[in-house]
Amino acid sequence: MNNKDKNLQKPKKYQLKNLFFRILKPHSFWALGALIFLLLTVLITLSLPIMARYIVDGYVFNIETGQKYLYFSCVLVAVAAFGTAIRFYLITLLGERLVSDLRQALFDQIINLSPNFFEKTLTGDLVSRMNADTTLVQSVAGSTLSLAVRNTLLFLGGIVLMFSTSMKLASFSLLIIPIIIFPLLYFGRFLRKLTRQTQDKLADSAGLASEYIFAATTIQTNSYQQHATKEYRDIIEDSYLKSKTRVLARSTMIFLIIILVFLAISFVVWSGLKDVERGSFSIGELLQFCLYSLVVGVSVGAITETYGEISKFLGALDRIEEILNTLDAVEEPSKPILVKTPIKGSITFKKVKFSYPMRKEILALDIPNLTIHKNEKVALVGLSGAGKTTFFQLIQRLYDTTEGTISIDTYQIDKISKIHLRQQIAYVPQEPVIFSKSVIENIRIGRVNASLEEVEQAAKLACAEEFIKELPQGYKTILGERGLLISVGQKQRIAIARAILRDSPILLLDEATSSLDAISENAIKTAIDNISGNKTIIVIAHRLSTVKNADRILFLEKGRVENEGSHKELIRANKKYKKLAELQLL
């Protein structure tokens, strides 16, 4: 099968607005409710200057009319206050719901991507997108966007009502609007670009920080703290400089808008007073027009404020979209084959060639023809970089072959769903991964519905029972981040117990005893021998004592199977294997 590096491919790219409406669609009822109350409060706000006009003119010409409109205004304000509270409640909850959904969608996407993706993306960058970027979405969707819509409606409604009050004064005001809008459009594009750059720098700093914090002991033992601190400071300083430019641009825009709006209102008020003086305009009408001018001016100012936030929001959506639209390099088959279980466990390589996407010029594995039979125990031996771990990665379909096919029983693995394929395989990595969970939860990762008795039996087979019982709370002991509470050898036994509990037909052991003492190693070998009769077992080992009793040993060199046979046969046939055996006194 000829596969290209698909990780950088994108499906038909969603426009940002489409991405936003996609995440908003399931909660459109809440959004509609918030919009209805928003429209209600906008209509009331736009009606208040008319009330003010009638109140003032009423007190000048007819005091009873003025009092009536005053009472009516109080009722409108009470309704507006209630509507604003309901809108705030709905829109804030909507923001919380959207950010939760986005974080879940991002986690679901990231956790299912193949290793090829993580070769190119730092963990800290991903965490930044899941936290900082989604928080921006929450802020805008839960507040800023509502204010932007409200102020836009107030601006448009205010303009219309200004014209209905006085064509002359409104025309004067309208001349200044293009001058106000221009800096908005110009600075808006500039701000969005700067915002994206700032967020990228922050993501870089998060990636670097997480990488160095995880390796804090290595940093300290190599006296690398000053260099690490300087590297982090440089990125943070670069982010600060980008933010400084963005803030300066935004401040300049706000300054220009305020000056222009103030000059426009001052000119309009002066012209209106002249009309009142001539008797062509009542004082109430002038007040109404001034209030609408104020509404329009405040709305424009608020829009400039929200515009910067929305620019940051669009930048965050852009980064979120980049993850959500990333195609997995290892694709699910369009029509997965249904595999009859339990499988027998035979594995066949046919004309397989593979190069890592980041190192395409180097052939990592080249196996023309190889069959591992059901219930056979096979060992992979070779110098570092020979392709042993790659062999395991291809069987689990963490990568796709560049050429050729791999089959389990008679099924090509690229025709089986990835989840179903991996359910047939238990894997113990060279560097065991322990989570900040209890012992029992860590072992149950192999099979989440296993009973306590099954967990204890797996731990016993993995020679982990003794040290587990010595822990403060036994199987309920929380092991801490990356299992810091236990030794490397103990972590390895937890990982082996996890694989035993999984009870899959195929067992892959990548240097599973490398961190164990001689007594524990012998116990593990005994445990593996005990389950060898009904499983296909493939073992990677540098210590030949763990594999010399395997049914077959494959000696790999530069991705190829140079020799295969028993321990004694390889000593006769392969000089490098013989040298390894002699160095290990076998």
Residue pairs with C-beta under 8 A, 6 or more apart in sequence:
1 400
1 401
1 403
1 404
1 405
1 414
2 402
2 403
3 329
3 400
3 401
3 402
5 116
5 329
5 357
5 360
6 327
6 328
6 329
6 331
7 113
7 114
7 116
7 117
7 120
7 326
7 327
7 328
7 329
7 357
9 327
10 325
10 326
10 327
11 325
11 327
13 321
13 325
14 22
14 321
14 325
16 314
16 317
16 318
16 321
19 317
19 320
19 321
19 324
20 141
20 317
23 98
23 101
23 102
23 105
24 31
24 98
24 141
26 101
27 94
27 97
27 98
30 90
30 93
30 94
30 97
31 94
33 86
33 90
34 87
34 90
34 91
34 94
34 146
35 149
37 83
37 84
37 86
37 87
37 90
38 83
38 87
38 146
38 149
38 150
38 153
39 153
40 79
40 80
40 83
41 80
41 83
41 84
41 87
41 150
42 150
42 153
42 154
42 157
44 76
44 77
44 79
44 80
44 83
45 80
45 154
45 295
46 154
46 157
46 158
46 161
46 295
47 76
48 73
48 76
48 77
48 291
49 161
49 287
49 288
49 291
49 292
49 295
50 161
50 288
51 69
51 70
51 72
51 73
51 76
52 73
52 284
52 287
52 288
52 291
53 282
53 284
53 285
53 287
53 288
54 65
54 66
54 69
54 284
55 66
55 69
55 70
55 73
55 284
56 66
56 283
56 284
56 287
57 66
57 282
57 283
57 284
57 285
58 64
58 65
58 66
58 67
58 68
58 69
59 66
60 282
60 283
60 284
87 146
91 141
91 142
91 143
91 146
92 142
92 143
93 142
94 141
94 142
95 137
95 138
95 139
95 140
95 141
95 142
95 143
96 138
96 142
98 137
98 138
98 141
98 142
99 134
99 135
99 137
99 138
99 141
99 142
102 134
102 137
102 320
103 130
103 131
103 134
105 324
106 126
106 129
106 130
106 134
106 320
106 323
106 324
107 130
109 323
109 324
109 326
110 126
110 130
110 323
112 328
113 326
113 328
114 328
114 329
114 330
114 398
114 399
115 393
115 398
115 399
116 329
116 330
116 357
116 358
116 399
117 326
117 328
117 329
119 356
119 357
119 358
120 358
122 204
122 206
122 207
122 208
122 210
122 211
123 207
123 210
123 211
124 203
124 205
124 206
124 207
124 208
124 209
124 210
124 211
125 203
125 204
125 206
125 207
126 323
127 206
127 210
128 199
128 202
128 203
128 206
128 207
129 203
129 319
129 320
129 323
132 199
132 202
132 203
132 206
132 316
133 199
133 316
133 317
133 319
133 320
134 316
134 320
136 312
136 313
136 315
136 316
137 313
137 316
137 317
137 320
139 309
139 313
140 309
140 310
140 312
140 313
141 313
144 306
144 309
144 310
144 313
145 306
145 310
145 313
147 302
147 306
148 303
148 306
148 307
148 310
151 298
151 299
151 300
151 302
151 303
151 306
152 299
152 303
154 295
154 296
154 298
154 299
155 295
155 296
155 299
155 300
155 303
157 295
158 292
158 293
158 295
158 296
158 299
159 170
159 174
159 177
159 296
161 292
162 169
162 170
162 173
162 289
162 292
162 293
162 296
163 170
165 285
165 288
165 289
165 292
166 272
166 275
166 281
166 285
166 289
168 271
168 275
169 268
169 271
169 272
169 275
169 289
170 289
172 264
172 267
172 268
172 271
173 264
173 268
173 293
173 296
176 260
176 261
176 263
176 264
179 260
180 257
180 260
180 261
180 300
183 253
183 256
183 257
184 253
184 257
184 303
184 304
184 307
187 249
187 250
187 252
187 253
188 307
188 311
190 249
191 246
191 249
191 250
191 307
191 308
191 311
192 311
192 314
192 315
194 242
194 245
194 246
194 249
195 246
195 311
195 312
195 314
195 315
196 315
196 318
196 319
197 242
198 239
198 242
198 243
198 246
199 312
199 315
199 316
199 319
200 319
201 235
201 238
201 239
201 242
202 239
203 319
204 235
205 232
205 235
205 236
205 239
208 231
208 232
208 235
209 232
212 219
212 228
212 232
214 482
218 224
219 225
219 228
250 308
253 304
254 301
254 304
254 305
257 300
257 301
257 304
258 301
261 297
261 300
261 301
262 297
264 293
264 297
265 290
265 293
265 294
265 297
268 289
268 290
268 293
269 286
269 290
269 293
272 281
272 286
272 289
272 290
273 286
275 281
275 286
276 282
276 283
276 286
329 357
329 399
329 400
330 397
330 398
330 399
330 400
330 418
331 400
332 417
332 418
333 414
333 415
333 416
333 417
336 415
336 416
336 417
336 420
337 411
337 412
337 415
337 416
339 408
339 409
339 411
339 416
339 420
339 424
341 424
342 505
343 408
343 409
343 411
343 424
343 505
343 506
344 374
344 409
344 505
345 374
345 375
345 408
345 409
345 424
345 505
345 506
345 535
345 536
346 371
346 372
346 373
346 374
346 408
346 409
346 536
347 371
347 372
347 395
347 406
347 407
347 408
347 506
347 536
347 538
348 370
348 371
348 372
348 406
348 407
349 367
349 369
349 370
349 371
349 404
349 406
350 368
350 369
350 404
350 405
350 406
350 407
351 368
351 369
351 403
351 404
351 405
352 365
352 366
352 367
352 368
352 394
352 401
352 403
352 404
352 405
352 406
353 363
353 365
353 366
353 401
353 402
353 403
353 404
354 363
354 364
354 365
354 366
354 390
354 394
354 399
354 401
354 402
354 403
354 559
355 361
355 362
355 363
355 364
355 402
356 362
356 364
356 390
356 399
357 399
363 558
363 559
364 387
364 390
364 559
365 387
365 390
365 391
365 394
365 559
366 559
366 560
367 404
367 559
367 560
367 561
370 554
370 561
372 378
372 536
372 538
373 536
374 536
375 532
375 533
375 534
375 535
375 536
376 536
376 537
376 551
376 552
377 528
377 532
377 536
377 537
377 539
377 550
377 551
377 552
378 536
378 537
378 538
378 539
378 550
378 551
378 552
378 553
378 554
379 538
379 539
379 540
379 541
379 547
379 550
379 552
379 553
379 554
380 388
380 391
380 538
380 539
380 540
380 541
380 553
380 554
380 556
381 388
381 540
381 541
381 542
381 544
381 547
381 553
381 554
381 555
381 556
381 570
381 577
381 580
382 388
382 555
382 556
382 557
383 557
383 576
386 556
386 557
386 558
386 559
387 556
387 558
387 559
387 560
388 510
388 540
388 556
389 430
389 510
389 540
390 399
390 559
391 538
391 540
391 556
392 427
392 508
392 510
392 538
392 540
393 399
394 401
394 406
395 406
395 413
395 425
395 506
395 508
395 538
396 421
396 422
396 425
396 427
396 508
397 406
397 413
397 414
397 418
397 421
397 422
400 414
405 412
405 413
405 414
406 412
406 413
406 414
407 413
408 416
408 421
408 424
408 506
413 421
423 504
424 504
424 505
424 506
425 504
425 506
425 507
425 508
426 446
426 498
426 499
426 500
426 502
426 503
426 504
426 506
426 507
426 508
427 499
427 507
427 508
427 510
428 492
428 495
428 496
428 498
428 499
428 507
428 508
428 509
428 510
428 512
429 495
429 510
430 510
430 511
430 514
430 540
432 483
432 488
432 491
432 492
432 494
432 495
433 482
433 495
434 442
434 479
434 482
434 483
434 486
434 491
434 494
434 495
435 441
435 442
435 445
435 479
435 483
436 478
436 479
436 480
436 481
436 482
437 478
437 479
438 473
438 475
438 476
438 477
438 478
438 479
439 459
439 468
439 471
439 474
439 475
439 476
439 477
439 479
439 494
440 452
440 455
440 475
440 476
442 479
442 483
442 494
442 498
443 450
443 455
443 458
443 459
443 494
443 497
443 498
443 501
444 450
444 455
444 501
445 498
446 458
446 497
446 498
446 499
446 500
446 501
446 502
447 454
447 501
447 502
447 503
450 458
450 501
452 475
454 501
455 475
455 497
455 501
456 465
456 475
458 497
458 498
458 500
458 501
459 465
459 468
459 475
459 493
459 494
459 497
461 497
461 500
461 527
461 530
461 531
462 493
462 494
462 496
462 497
462 500
462 524
462 527
463 493
463 520
463 523
463 524
463 527
464 490
464 493
464 494
464 496
464 497
467 486
467 490
467 493
468 474
468 475
468 477
471 477
471 485
471 486
477 485
478 485
479 485
479 486
479 494
483 490
483 491
483 494
486 494
487 515
488 515
489 515
489 516
489 517
489 520
491 515
492 512
492 513
492 514
492 515
492 516
493 516
493 520
493 524
495 512
496 509
496 512
496 524
496 527
499 507
499 509
500 527
500 531
504 535
505 535
505 536
506 535
506 536
506 537
506 538
507 531
507 535
507 536
507 537
507 538
508 538
509 528
509 537
509 538
509 539
509 540
510 540
511 540
511 541
511 542
512 524
512 539
513 520
513 521
513 524
513 525
513 541
513 543
513 546
514 541
514 542
514 543
516 524
521 543
521 545
521 546
525 546
528 537
528 539
529 549
531 537
539 546
539 547
539 550
541 547
542 580
543 584
544 567
544 580
544 581
544 584
544 586
545 584
545 586
547 553
547 567
548 567
548 586
549 567
550 567
552 564
552 565
552 566
553 564
553 565
553 566
553 567
553 570
553 577
554 561
554 563
554 564
555 561
555 562
555 563
555 564
555 570
555 574
555 576
555 577
556 562
557 576
562 574
563 570
563 573
563 574
563 577
564 570
565 573
567 581
567 586
570 577
570 578
571 577
571 578
571 581
572 578
